[in-house]
Amino acid sequence: MVKRKDIRSMQPNERQKQLADLQMELMKANAQVSSGSAPKNPGQIREIKKSIARILTIEKELKNQEVGKKDE
């Protein structure tokens, strides 16, 4: 699980890499579930989705802050 404080301290390229890694991990976990096998950690998919959402939310917040500064 990635924490908000950690995400905010990352550089933009680090956030993108983390996001790509989490999306790949989610894809693997979903493939495992769809093939019929039980996941090793049932709560893992939910945590991955939450982490992806956190990264995307912070990305959007930072982008909106930059746009707001340009308007002033």
N, CA, C, O and CB atoms as a CASP TS submission, in Angstrom:
PFRMAT TS
TARGET T0000
AUTHOR 0000-0000-0000
METHOD Language model
MODEL 1
PARENT N/A
ATOM      1  N   MET     1       0.841  -1.172   0.000  1.00  0.00           N
ATOM      2  CA  MET     1       0.000   0.000   0.000  1.00  0.00           C
ATOM      3  C   MET     1       0.895   1.247   0.000  1.00  0.00           C
ATOM      4  O   MET     1       1.856   1.339   0.764  1.00  0.00           O
ATOM      5  CB  MET     1      -0.962  -0.009   1.222  1.00  0.00           C
ATOM      6  N   VAL     2       0.566   2.172  -0.848  1.00  0.00           N
ATOM      7  CA  VAL     2       1.333   3.401  -0.961  1.00  0.00           C
ATOM      8  C   VAL     2       0.594   4.486  -0.179  1.00  0.00           C
ATOM      9  O   VAL     2      -0.615   4.661  -0.335  1.00  0.00           O
ATOM     10  CB  VAL     2       1.537   3.814  -2.462  1.00  0.00           C
ATOM     11  N   LYS     3       1.326   5.208   0.657  1.00  0.00           N
ATOM     12  CA  LYS     3       0.703   6.245   1.477  1.00  0.00           C
ATOM     13  C   LYS     3       0.728   7.581   0.761  1.00  0.00           C
ATOM     14  O   LYS     3       1.581   7.828  -0.091  1.00  0.00           O
ATOM     15  CB  LYS     3       1.406   6.359   2.831  1.00  0.00           C
ATOM     16  N   ARG     4      -0.214   8.439   1.117  1.00  0.00           N
ATOM     17  CA  ARG     4      -0.336   9.757   0.476  1.00  0.00           C
ATOM     18  C   ARG     4       0.942  10.574   0.614  1.00  0.00           C
ATOM     19  O   ARG     4       1.387  11.210  -0.341  1.00  0.00           O
ATOM     20  CB  ARG     4      -1.507  10.530   1.078  1.00  0.00           C
ATOM     21  N   LYS     5       1.524  10.553   1.797  1.00  0.00           N
ATOM     22  CA  LYS     5       2.735  11.323   2.047  1.00  0.00           C
ATOM     23  C   LYS     5       3.867  10.858   1.127  1.00  0.00           C
ATOM     24  O   LYS     5       4.630  11.672   0.607  1.00  0.00           O
ATOM     25  CB  LYS     5       3.156  11.199   3.522  1.00  0.00           C
ATOM     26  N   ASP     6       3.966   9.548   0.935  1.00  0.00           N
ATOM     27  CA  ASP     6       4.998   9.002   0.056  1.00  0.00           C
ATOM     28  C   ASP     6       4.760   9.403  -1.394  1.00  0.00           C
ATOM     29  O   ASP     6       5.705   9.717  -2.118  1.00  0.00           O
ATOM     30  CB  ASP     6       5.046   7.481   0.175  1.00  0.00           C
ATOM     31  N   ILE     7       3.503   9.394  -1.816  1.00  0.00           N
ATOM     32  CA  ILE     7       3.166   9.746  -3.195  1.00  0.00           C
ATOM     33  C   ILE     7       3.497  11.206  -3.454  1.00  0.00           C
ATOM     34  O   ILE     7       4.055  11.544  -4.498  1.00  0.00           O
ATOM     35  CB  ILE     7       1.676   9.474  -3.483  1.00  0.00           C
ATOM     36  N   ARG     8       3.160  12.062  -2.520  1.00  0.00           N
ATOM     37  CA  ARG     8       3.423  13.500  -2.698  1.00  0.00           C
ATOM     38  C   ARG     8       4.916  13.813  -2.741  1.00  0.00           C
ATOM     39  O   ARG     8       5.325  14.782  -3.381  1.00  0.00           O
ATOM     40  CB  ARG     8       2.769  14.296  -1.572  1.00  0.00           C
ATOM     41  N   SER     9       5.730  13.008  -2.070  1.00  0.00           N
ATOM     42  CA  SER     9       7.169  13.253  -2.053  1.00  0.00           C
ATOM     43  C   SER     9       7.867  12.710  -3.304  1.00  0.00           C
ATOM     44  O   SER     9       9.040  13.005  -3.533  1.00  0.00           O
ATOM     45  CB  SER     9       7.781  12.632  -0.812  1.00  0.00           C
ATOM     46  N   MET    10       7.160  11.925  -4.106  1.00  0.00           N
ATOM     47  CA  MET    10       7.752  11.355  -5.319  1.00  0.00           C
ATOM     48  C   MET    10       7.837  12.393  -6.432  1.00  0.00           C
ATOM     49  O   MET    10       7.051  13.339  -6.489  1.00  0.00           O
ATOM     50  CB  MET    10       6.938  10.146  -5.792  1.00  0.00           C
ATOM     51  N   GLN    11       8.804  12.191  -7.307  1.00  0.00           N
ATOM     52  CA  GLN    11       8.906  12.989  -8.521  1.00  0.00           C
ATOM     53  C   GLN    11       7.827  12.508  -9.498  1.00  0.00           C
ATOM     54  O   GLN    11       7.368  11.373  -9.376  1.00  0.00           O
ATOM     55  CB  GLN    11      10.343  12.881  -9.157  1.00  0.00           C
ATOM     56  N   PRO    12       7.407  13.337 -10.464  1.00  0.00           N
ATOM     57  CA  PRO    12       6.358  12.926 -11.402  1.00  0.00           C
ATOM     58  C   PRO    12       6.678  11.631 -12.152  1.00  0.00           C
ATOM     59  O   PRO    12       5.793  10.798 -12.348  1.00  0.00           O
ATOM     60  CB  PRO    12       6.116  14.026 -12.398  1.00  0.00           C
ATOM     61  N   ASN    13       7.924  11.456 -12.570  1.00  0.00           N
ATOM     62  CA  ASN    13       8.264  10.226 -13.293  1.00  0.00           C
ATOM     63  C   ASN    13       8.231   9.008 -12.373  1.00  0.00           C
ATOM     64  O   ASN    13       7.909   7.908 -12.822  1.00  0.00           O
ATOM     65  CB  ASN    13       9.648  10.355 -13.937  1.00  0.00           C
ATOM     66  N   GLU    14       8.559   9.187 -11.090  1.00  0.00           N
ATOM     67  CA  GLU    14       8.464   8.088 -10.133  1.00  0.00           C
ATOM     68  C   GLU    14       7.007   7.681  -9.917  1.00  0.00           C
ATOM     69  O   GLU    14       6.690   6.496  -9.814  1.00  0.00           O
ATOM     70  CB  GLU    14       9.109   8.484  -8.796  1.00  0.00           C
ATOM     71  N   ARG    15       6.118   8.692  -9.850  1.00  0.00           N
ATOM     72  CA  ARG    15       4.684   8.398  -9.687  1.00  0.00           C
ATOM     73  C   ARG    15       4.159   7.618 -10.889  1.00  0.00           C
ATOM     74  O   ARG    15       3.378   6.680 -10.731  1.00  0.00           O
ATOM     75  CB  ARG    15       3.873   9.707  -9.506  1.00  0.00           C
ATOM     76  N   GLN    16       4.585   8.003 -12.084  1.00  0.00           N
ATOM     77  CA  GLN    16       4.127   7.303 -13.282  1.00  0.00           C
ATOM     78  C   GLN    16       4.626   5.856 -13.297  1.00  0.00           C
ATOM     79  O   GLN    16       3.892   4.951 -13.694  1.00  0.00           O
ATOM     80  CB  GLN    16       4.602   8.040 -14.544  1.00  0.00           C
ATOM     81  N   LYS    17       5.867   5.639 -12.868  1.00  0.00           N
ATOM     82  CA  LYS    17       6.417   4.289 -12.818  1.00  0.00           C
ATOM     83  C   LYS    17       5.664   3.450 -11.787  1.00  0.00           C
ATOM     84  O   LYS    17       5.331   2.293 -12.042  1.00  0.00           O
ATOM     85  CB  LYS    17       7.924   4.327 -12.486  1.00  0.00           C
ATOM     86  N   GLN    18       5.401   4.042 -10.624  1.00  0.00           N
ATOM     87  CA  GLN    18       4.658   3.341  -9.571  1.00  0.00           C
ATOM     88  C   GLN    18       3.257   2.986 -10.061  1.00  0.00           C
ATOM     89  O   GLN    18       2.765   1.887  -9.809  1.00  0.00           O
ATOM     90  CB  GLN    18       4.576   4.205  -8.290  1.00  0.00           C
ATOM     91  N   LEU    19       2.622   3.918 -10.760  1.00  0.00           N
ATOM     92  CA  LEU    19       1.286   3.690 -11.296  1.00  0.00           C
ATOM     93  C   LEU    19       1.302   2.537 -12.294  1.00  0.00           C
ATOM     94  O   LEU    19       0.431   1.668 -12.254  1.00  0.00           O
ATOM     95  CB  LEU    19       0.746   4.965 -11.961  1.00  0.00           C
ATOM     96  N   ALA    20       2.280   2.525 -13.181  1.00  0.00           N
ATOM     97  CA  ALA    20       2.383   1.448 -14.175  1.00  0.00           C
ATOM     98  C   ALA    20       2.617   0.101 -13.495  1.00  0.00           C
ATOM     99  O   ALA    20       2.036  -0.906 -13.901  1.00  0.00           O
ATOM    100  CB  ALA    20       3.522   1.741 -15.174  1.00  0.00           C
ATOM    101  N   ASP    21       3.460   0.075 -12.470  1.00  0.00           N
ATOM    102  CA  ASP    21       3.721  -1.170 -11.741  1.00  0.00           C
ATOM    103  C   ASP    21       2.461  -1.691 -11.062  1.00  0.00           C
ATOM    104  O   ASP    21       2.175  -2.888 -11.099  1.00  0.00           O
ATOM    105  CB  ASP    21       4.822  -0.956 -10.701  1.00  0.00           C
ATOM    106  N   LEU    22       1.708  -0.782 -10.441  1.00  0.00           N
ATOM    107  CA  LEU    22       0.477  -1.189  -9.769  1.00  0.00           C
ATOM    108  C   LEU    22      -0.567  -1.693 -10.760  1.00  0.00           C
ATOM    109  O   LEU    22      -1.274  -2.661 -10.483  1.00  0.00           O
ATOM    110  CB  LEU    22      -0.091  -0.027  -8.965  1.00  0.00           C
ATOM    111  N   GLN    23      -0.663  -1.039 -11.912  1.00  0.00           N
ATOM    112  CA  GLN    23      -1.622  -1.478 -12.924  1.00  0.00           C
ATOM    113  C   GLN    23      -1.258  -2.862 -13.453  1.00  0.00           C
ATOM    114  O   GLN    23      -2.141  -3.683 -13.703  1.00  0.00           O
ATOM    115  CB  GLN    23      -1.683  -0.468 -14.079  1.00  0.00           C
ATOM    116  N   MET    24       0.035  -3.124 -13.626  1.00  0.00           N
ATOM    117  CA  MET    24       0.477  -4.450 -14.080  1.00  0.00           C
ATOM    118  C   MET    24       0.172  -5.503 -13.016  1.00  0.00           C
ATOM    119  O   MET    24      -0.269  -6.607 -13.337  1.00  0.00           O
ATOM    120  CB  MET    24       1.993  -4.440 -14.407  1.00  0.00           C
ATOM    121  N   GLU    25       0.407  -5.158 -11.753  1.00  0.00           N
ATOM    122  CA  GLU    25       0.121  -6.068 -10.652  1.00  0.00           C
ATOM    123  C   GLU    25      -1.375  -6.372 -10.577  1.00  0.00           C
ATOM    124  O   GLU    25      -1.768  -7.514 -10.338  1.00  0.00           O
ATOM    125  CB  GLU    25       0.612  -5.473  -9.324  1.00  0.00           C
ATOM    126  N   LEU    26      -2.205  -5.352 -10.781  1.00  0.00           N
ATOM    127  CA  LEU    26      -3.655  -5.549 -10.773  1.00  0.00           C
ATOM    128  C   LEU    26      -4.083  -6.454 -11.916  1.00  0.00           C
ATOM    129  O   LEU    26      -4.939  -7.322 -11.744  1.00  0.00           O
ATOM    130  CB  LEU    26      -4.382  -4.203 -10.866  1.00  0.00           C
ATOM    131  N   MET    27      -3.486  -6.248 -13.081  1.00  0.00           N
ATOM    132  CA  MET    27      -3.829  -7.081 -14.231  1.00  0.00           C
ATOM    133  C   MET    27      -3.485  -8.555 -13.961  1.00  0.00           C
ATOM    134  O   MET    27      -4.254  -9.449 -14.316  1.00  0.00           O
ATOM    135  CB  MET    27      -3.092  -6.580 -15.492  1.00  0.00           C
ATOM    136  N   LYS    28      -2.340  -8.799 -13.341  1.00  0.00           N
ATOM    137  CA  LYS    28      -1.946 -10.170 -13.005  1.00  0.00           C
ATOM    138  C   LYS    28      -2.894 -10.782 -11.991  1.00  0.00           C
ATOM    139  O   LYS    28      -3.276 -11.946 -12.119  1.00  0.00           O
ATOM    140  CB  LYS    28      -0.520 -10.199 -12.465  1.00  0.00           C
ATOM    141  N   ALA    29      -3.279 -10.003 -10.978  1.00  0.00           N
ATOM    142  CA  ALA    29      -4.183 -10.509  -9.943  1.00  0.00           C
ATOM    143  C   ALA    29      -5.557 -10.815 -10.532  1.00  0.00           C
ATOM    144  O   ALA    29      -6.171 -11.825 -10.190  1.00  0.00           O
ATOM    145  CB  ALA    29      -4.311  -9.494  -8.791  1.00  0.00           C
ATOM    146  N   ASN    30      -6.039  -9.941 -11.417  1.00  0.00           N
ATOM    147  CA  ASN    30      -7.337 -10.182 -12.057  1.00  0.00           C
ATOM    148  C   ASN    30      -7.286 -11.402 -12.959  1.00  0.00           C
ATOM    149  O   ASN    30      -8.262 -12.147 -13.042  1.00  0.00           O
ATOM    150  CB  ASN    30      -7.772  -8.958 -12.863  1.00  0.00           C
ATOM    151  N   ALA    31      -6.172 -11.620 -13.632  1.00  0.00           N
ATOM    152  CA  ALA    31      -6.026 -12.800 -14.490  1.00  0.00           C
ATOM    153  C   ALA    31      -6.037 -14.070 -13.648  1.00  0.00           C
ATOM    154  O   ALA    31      -6.613 -15.084 -14.041  1.00  0.00           O
ATOM    155  CB  ALA    31      -4.723 -12.717 -15.317  1.00  0.00           C
ATOM    156  N   GLN    32      -5.401 -14.002 -12.503  1.00  0.00           N
ATOM    157  CA  GLN    32      -5.368 -15.152 -11.603  1.00  0.00           C
ATOM    158  C   GLN    32      -6.778 -15.496 -11.120  1.00  0.00           C
ATOM    159  O   GLN    32      -7.148 -16.669 -11.059  1.00  0.00           O
ATOM    160  CB  GLN    32      -4.444 -14.870 -10.402  1.00  0.00           C
ATOM    161  N   VAL    33      -7.555 -14.483 -10.782  1.00  0.00           N
ATOM    162  CA  VAL    33      -8.922 -14.705 -10.306  1.00  0.00           C
ATOM    163  C   VAL    33      -9.796 -15.226 -11.438  1.00  0.00           C
ATOM    164  O   VAL    33     -10.590 -16.144 -11.233  1.00  0.00           O
ATOM    165  CB  VAL    33      -9.516 -13.407  -9.726  1.00  0.00           C
ATOM    166  N   SER    34      -9.662 -14.653 -12.624  1.00  0.00           N
ATOM    167  CA  SER    34     -10.517 -15.059 -13.739  1.00  0.00           C
ATOM    168  C   SER    34     -10.191 -16.463 -14.233  1.00  0.00           C
ATOM    169  O   SER    34     -11.034 -17.114 -14.851  1.00  0.00           O
ATOM    170  CB  SER    34     -10.382 -14.072 -14.883  1.00  0.00           C
ATOM    171  N   SER    35      -8.968 -16.938 -13.965  1.00  0.00           N
ATOM    172  CA  SER    35      -8.621 -18.300 -14.376  1.00  0.00           C
ATOM    173  C   SER    35      -9.211 -19.334 -13.426  1.00  0.00           C
ATOM    174  O   SER    35      -9.166 -20.535 -13.695  1.00  0.00           O
ATOM    175  CB  SER    35      -7.103 -18.465 -14.447  1.00  0.00           C
ATOM    176  N   GLY    36      -9.761 -18.862 -12.317  1.00  0.00           N
ATOM    177  CA  GLY    36     -10.452 -19.769 -11.407  1.00  0.00           C
ATOM    178  C   GLY    36      -9.668 -20.118 -10.164  1.00  0.00           C
ATOM    179  O   GLY    36     -10.210 -20.751  -9.259  1.00  0.00           O
ATOM    180  N   SER    37      -8.417 -19.729 -10.091  1.00  0.00           N
ATOM    181  CA  SER    37      -7.647 -20.048  -8.900  1.00  0.00           C
ATOM    182  C   SER    37      -7.890 -18.994  -7.825  1.00  0.00           C
ATOM    183  O   SER    37      -8.204 -17.842  -8.123  1.00  0.00           O
ATOM    184  CB  SER    37      -6.147 -20.148  -9.232  1.00  0.00           C
ATOM    185  N   ALA    38      -7.740 -19.405  -6.593  1.00  0.00           N
ATOM    186  CA  ALA    38      -7.950 -18.486  -5.480  1.00  0.00           C
ATOM    187  C   ALA    38      -6.719 -17.605  -5.318  1.00  0.00           C
ATOM    188  O   ALA    38      -5.593 -18.098  -5.391  1.00  0.00           O
ATOM    189  CB  ALA    38      -8.250 -19.259  -4.169  1.00  0.00           C
ATOM    190  N   PRO    39      -6.918 -16.311  -5.099  1.00  0.00           N
ATOM    191  CA  PRO    39      -5.763 -15.422  -4.905  1.00  0.00           C
ATOM    192  C   PRO    39      -5.045 -15.730  -3.593  1.00  0.00           C
ATOM    193  O   PRO    39      -5.665 -16.192  -2.635  1.00  0.00           O
ATOM    194  CB  PRO    39      -6.209 -13.950  -4.926  1.00  0.00           C
ATOM    195  N   LYS    40      -3.745 -15.475  -3.552  1.00  0.00           N
ATOM    196  CA  LYS    40      -2.968 -15.713  -2.335  1.00  0.00           C
ATOM    197  C   LYS    40      -3.465 -14.824  -1.204  1.00  0.00           C
ATOM    198  O   LYS    40      -3.597 -15.261  -0.061  1.00  0.00           O
ATOM    199  CB  LYS    40      -1.470 -15.464  -2.589  1.00  0.00           C
ATOM    200  N   ASN    41      -3.740 -13.554  -1.549  1.00  0.00           N
ATOM    201  CA  ASN    41      -4.214 -12.592  -0.564  1.00  0.00           C
ATOM    202  C   ASN    41      -5.500 -11.974  -1.110  1.00  0.00           C
ATOM    203  O   ASN    41      -5.439 -11.155  -2.027  1.00  0.00           O
ATOM    204  CB  ASN    41      -3.127 -11.489  -0.259  1.00  0.00           C
ATOM    205  N   PRO    42      -6.654 -12.344  -0.576  1.00  0.00           N
ATOM    206  CA  PRO    42      -7.921 -11.861  -1.124  1.00  0.00           C
ATOM    207  C   PRO    42      -8.090 -10.344  -1.089  1.00  0.00           C
ATOM    208  O   PRO    42      -8.774  -9.791  -1.950  1.00  0.00           O
ATOM    209  CB  PRO    42      -9.044 -12.486  -0.383  1.00  0.00           C
ATOM    210  N   GLY    43      -7.494  -9.667  -0.131  1.00  0.00           N
ATOM    211  CA  GLY    43      -7.626  -8.221  -0.025  1.00  0.00           C
ATOM    212  C   GLY    43      -6.643  -7.457  -0.893  1.00  0.00           C
ATOM    213  O   GLY    43      -6.676  -6.227  -0.940  1.00  0.00           O
ATOM    214  N   GLN    44      -5.772  -8.175  -1.579  1.00  0.00           N
ATOM    215  CA  GLN    44      -4.724  -7.540  -2.359  1.00  0.00           C
ATOM    216  C   GLN    44      -5.289  -6.705  -3.507  1.00  0.00           C
ATOM    217  O   GLN    44      -4.802  -5.604  -3.762  1.00  0.00           O
ATOM    218  CB  GLN    44      -3.777  -8.588  -2.900  1.00  0.00           C
ATOM    219  N   ILE    45      -6.297  -7.207  -4.193  1.00  0.00           N
ATOM    220  CA  ILE    45      -6.872  -6.493  -5.333  1.00  0.00           C
ATOM    221  C   ILE    45      -7.456  -5.165  -4.871  1.00  0.00           C
ATOM    222  O   ILE    45      -7.273  -4.144  -5.534  1.00  0.00           O
ATOM    223  CB  ILE    45      -7.957  -7.348  -6.030  1.00  0.00           C
ATOM    224  N   ARG    46      -8.146  -5.167  -3.759  1.00  0.00           N
ATOM    225  CA  ARG    46      -8.736  -3.936  -3.232  1.00  0.00           C
ATOM    226  C   ARG    46      -7.653  -2.920  -2.881  1.00  0.00           C
ATOM    227  O   ARG    46      -7.795  -1.736  -3.188  1.00  0.00           O
ATOM    228  CB  ARG    46      -9.597  -4.239  -1.997  1.00  0.00           C
ATOM    229  N   GLU    47      -6.580  -3.365  -2.245  1.00  0.00           N
ATOM    230  CA  GLU    47      -5.486  -2.465  -1.873  1.00  0.00           C
ATOM    231  C   GLU    47      -4.791  -1.890  -3.111  1.00  0.00           C
ATOM    232  O   GLU    47      -4.418  -0.717  -3.123  1.00  0.00           O
ATOM    233  CB  GLU    47      -4.465  -3.205  -0.994  1.00  0.00           C
ATOM    234  N   ILE    48      -4.619  -2.695  -4.133  1.00  0.00           N
ATOM    235  CA  ILE    48      -3.994  -2.212  -5.371  1.00  0.00           C
ATOM    236  C   ILE    48      -4.875  -1.138  -6.003  1.00  0.00           C
ATOM    237  O   ILE    48      -4.376  -0.102  -6.442  1.00  0.00           O
ATOM    238  CB  ILE    48      -3.759  -3.383  -6.371  1.00  0.00           C
ATOM    239  N   LYS    49      -6.179  -1.384  -6.049  1.00  0.00           N
ATOM    240  CA  LYS    49      -7.098  -0.404  -6.633  1.00  0.00           C
ATOM    241  C   LYS    49      -7.069   0.903  -5.846  1.00  0.00           C
ATOM    242  O   LYS    49      -7.086   1.983  -6.437  1.00  0.00           O
ATOM    243  CB  LYS    49      -8.530  -0.965  -6.673  1.00  0.00           C
ATOM    244  N   LYS    50      -7.024   0.814  -4.525  1.00  0.00           N
ATOM    245  CA  LYS    50      -6.973   2.021  -3.693  1.00  0.00           C
ATOM    246  C   LYS    50      -5.686   2.802  -3.935  1.00  0.00           C
ATOM    247  O   LYS    50      -5.703   4.031  -3.992  1.00  0.00           O
ATOM    248  CB  LYS    50      -7.091   1.654  -2.209  1.00  0.00           C
ATOM    249  N   SER    51      -4.577   2.090  -4.076  1.00  0.00           N
ATOM    250  CA  SER    51      -3.299   2.754  -4.318  1.00  0.00           C
ATOM    251  C   SER    51      -3.293   3.455  -5.671  1.00  0.00           C
ATOM    252  O   SER    51      -2.780   4.567  -5.796  1.00  0.00           O
ATOM    253  CB  SER    51      -2.151   1.746  -4.243  1.00  0.00           C
ATOM    254  N   ILE    52      -3.858   2.809  -6.676  1.00  0.00           N
ATOM    255  CA  ILE    52      -3.956   3.421  -8.005  1.00  0.00           C
ATOM    256  C   ILE    52      -4.805   4.684  -7.923  1.00  0.00           C
ATOM    257  O   ILE    52      -4.450   5.714  -8.495  1.00  0.00           O
ATOM    258  CB  ILE    52      -4.559   2.424  -9.035  1.00  0.00           C
ATOM    259  N   ALA    53      -5.923   4.603  -7.213  1.00  0.00           N
ATOM    260  CA  ALA    53      -6.804   5.760  -7.072  1.00  0.00           C
ATOM    261  C   ALA    53      -6.104   6.899  -6.337  1.00  0.00           C
ATOM    262  O   ALA    53      -6.280   8.062  -6.698  1.00  0.00           O
ATOM    263  CB  ALA    53      -8.086   5.366  -6.332  1.00  0.00           C
ATOM    264  N   ARG    54      -5.313   6.585  -5.313  1.00  0.00           N
ATOM    265  CA  ARG    54      -4.574   7.617  -4.585  1.00  0.00           C
ATOM    266  C   ARG    54      -3.599   8.343  -5.500  1.00  0.00           C
ATOM    267  O   ARG    54      -3.516   9.571  -5.485  1.00  0.00           O
ATOM    268  CB  ARG    54      -3.822   7.003  -3.403  1.00  0.00           C
ATOM    269  N   ILE    55      -2.861   7.575  -6.296  1.00  0.00           N
ATOM    270  CA  ILE    55      -1.882   8.187  -7.190  1.00  0.00           C
ATOM    271  C   ILE    55      -2.580   9.083  -8.205  1.00  0.00           C
ATOM    272  O   ILE    55      -2.142  10.208  -8.445  1.00  0.00           O
ATOM    273  CB  ILE    55      -1.054   7.107  -7.908  1.00  0.00           C
ATOM    274  N   LEU    56      -3.660   8.594  -8.800  1.00  0.00           N
ATOM    275  CA  LEU    56      -4.376   9.382  -9.801  1.00  0.00           C
ATOM    276  C   LEU    56      -4.980  10.637  -9.193  1.00  0.00           C
ATOM    277  O   LEU    56      -4.983  11.693  -9.825  1.00  0.00           O
ATOM    278  CB  LEU    56      -5.467   8.545 -10.453  1.00  0.00           C
ATOM    279  N   THR    57      -5.489  10.532  -7.979  1.00  0.00           N
ATOM    280  CA  THR    57      -6.086  11.692  -7.310  1.00  0.00           C
ATOM    281  C   THR    57      -5.031  12.756  -7.029  1.00  0.00           C
ATOM    282  O   THR    57      -5.262  13.939  -7.277  1.00  0.00           O
ATOM    283  CB  THR    57      -6.770  11.267  -5.998  1.00  0.00           C
ATOM    284  N   ILE    58      -3.904  12.352  -6.525  1.00  0.00           N
ATOM    285  CA  ILE    58      -2.840  13.312  -6.218  1.00  0.00           C
ATOM    286  C   ILE    58      -2.294  13.931  -7.493  1.00  0.00           C
ATOM    287  O   ILE    58      -1.994  15.124  -7.525  1.00  0.00           O
ATOM    288  CB  ILE    58      -1.706  12.635  -5.432  1.00  0.00           C
ATOM    289  N   GLU    59      -2.163  13.128  -8.548  1.00  0.00           N
ATOM    290  CA  GLU    59      -1.732  13.668  -9.847  1.00  0.00           C
ATOM    291  C   GLU    59      -2.686  14.773 -10.299  1.00  0.00           C
ATOM    292  O   GLU    59      -2.253  15.834 -10.749  1.00  0.00           O
ATOM    293  CB  GLU    59      -1.666  12.542 -10.918  1.00  0.00           C
ATOM    294  N   LYS    60      -3.965  14.517 -10.177  1.00  0.00           N
ATOM    295  CA  LYS    60      -4.965  15.496 -10.606  1.00  0.00           C
ATOM    296  C   LYS    60      -4.917  16.750  -9.733  1.00  0.00           C
ATOM    297  O   LYS    60      -5.020  17.863 -10.249  1.00  0.00           O
ATOM    298  CB  LYS    60      -6.371  14.877 -10.564  1.00  0.00           C
ATOM    299  N   GLU    61      -4.761  16.584  -8.421  1.00  0.00           N
ATOM    300  CA  GLU    61      -4.659  17.732  -7.520  1.00  0.00           C
ATOM    301  C   GLU    61      -3.463  18.605  -7.884  1.00  0.00           C
ATOM    302  O   GLU    61      -3.578  19.829  -7.950  1.00  0.00           O
ATOM    303  CB  GLU    61      -4.547  17.262  -6.064  1.00  0.00           C
ATOM    304  N   LEU    62      -2.323  17.977  -8.117  1.00  0.00           N
ATOM    305  CA  LEU    62      -1.119  18.731  -8.451  1.00  0.00           C
ATOM    306  C   LEU    62      -1.263  19.437  -9.796  1.00  0.00           C
ATOM    307  O   LEU    62      -0.789  20.559  -9.972  1.00  0.00           O
ATOM    308  CB  LEU    62       0.097  17.805  -8.472  1.00  0.00           C
ATOM    309  N   LYS    63      -1.919  18.774 -10.735  1.00  0.00           N
ATOM    310  CA  LYS    63      -2.143  19.384 -12.041  1.00  0.00           C
ATOM    311  C   LYS    63      -3.066  20.604 -11.903  1.00  0.00           C
ATOM    312  O   LYS    63      -2.823  21.637 -12.527  1.00  0.00           O
ATOM    313  CB  LYS    63      -2.750  18.351 -13.026  1.00  0.00           C
ATOM    314  N   ASN    64      -4.105  20.488 -11.103  1.00  0.00           N
ATOM    315  CA  ASN    64      -5.030  21.608 -10.884  1.00  0.00           C
ATOM    316  C   ASN    64      -4.342  22.770 -10.177  1.00  0.00           C
ATOM    317  O   ASN    64      -4.649  23.930 -10.453  1.00  0.00           O
ATOM    318  CB  ASN    64      -6.240  21.148 -10.067  1.00  0.00           C
ATOM    319  N   GLN    65      -3.414  22.472  -9.268  1.00  0.00           N
ATOM    320  CA  GLN    65      -2.675  23.535  -8.592  1.00  0.00           C
ATOM    321  C   GLN    65      -1.806  24.302  -9.585  1.00  0.00           C
ATOM    322  O   GLN    65      -1.696  25.526  -9.516  1.00  0.00           O
ATOM    323  CB  GLN    65      -1.808  22.954  -7.463  1.00  0.00           C
ATOM    324  N   GLU    66      -1.193  23.567 -10.506  1.00  0.00           N
ATOM    325  CA  GLU    66      -0.350  24.214 -11.512  1.00  0.00           C
ATOM    326  C   GLU    66      -1.188  25.103 -12.420  1.00  0.00           C
ATOM    327  O   GLU    66      -0.762  26.205 -12.765  1.00  0.00           O
ATOM    328  CB  GLU    66       0.404  23.164 -12.346  1.00  0.00           C
ATOM    329  N   VAL    67      -2.364  24.646 -12.810  1.00  0.00           N
ATOM    330  CA  VAL    67      -3.258  25.433 -13.663  1.00  0.00           C
ATOM    331  C   VAL    67      -3.711  26.665 -12.920  1.00  0.00           C
ATOM    332  O   VAL    67      -3.795  27.741 -13.513  1.00  0.00           O
ATOM    333  CB  VAL    67      -4.473  24.602 -14.115  1.00  0.00           C
ATOM    334  N   GLY    68      -4.006  26.542 -11.639  1.00  0.00           N
ATOM    335  CA  GLY    68      -4.431  27.679 -10.833  1.00  0.00           C
ATOM    336  C   GLY    68      -3.357  28.730 -10.707  1.00  0.00           C
ATOM    337  O   GLY    68      -3.663  29.922 -10.692  1.00  0.00           O
ATOM    338  N   LYS    69      -2.118  28.325 -10.617  1.00  0.00           N
ATOM    339  CA  LYS    69      -1.016  29.277 -10.513  1.00  0.00           C
ATOM    340  C   LYS    69      -0.811  30.027 -11.835  1.00  0.00           C
ATOM    341  O   LYS    69      -0.438  31.201 -11.838  1.00  0.00           O
ATOM    342  CB  LYS    69       0.278  28.550 -10.107  1.00  0.00           C
ATOM    343  N   LYS    70      -1.054  29.347 -12.947  1.00  0.00           N
ATOM    344  CA  LYS    70      -0.884  29.976 -14.257  1.00  0.00           C
ATOM    345  C   LYS    70      -1.947  31.047 -14.483  1.00  0.00           C
ATOM    346  O   LYS    70      -1.679  32.054 -15.139  1.00  0.00           O
ATOM    347  CB  LYS    70      -0.948  28.919 -15.375  1.00  0.00           C
ATOM    348  N   ASP    71      -3.149  30.842 -13.947  1.00  0.00           N
ATOM    349  CA  ASP    71      -4.244  31.788 -14.143  1.00  0.00           C
ATOM    350  C   ASP    71      -4.030  33.082 -13.379  1.00  0.00           C
ATOM    351  O   ASP    71      -4.559  34.127 -13.759  1.00  0.00           O
ATOM    352  CB  ASP    71      -5.549  31.162 -13.723  1.00  0.00           C
ATOM    353  N   GLU    72      -3.257  33.016 -12.304  1.00  0.00           N
ATOM    354  CA  GLU    72      -3.071  34.213 -11.458  1.00  0.00           C
ATOM    355  C   GLU    72      -2.120  35.195 -12.060  1.00  0.00           C
ATOM    356  O   GLU    72      -1.862  36.245 -11.471  1.00  0.00           O
ATOM    357  CB  GLU    72      -2.575  33.827 -10.096  1.00  0.00           C
TER
END
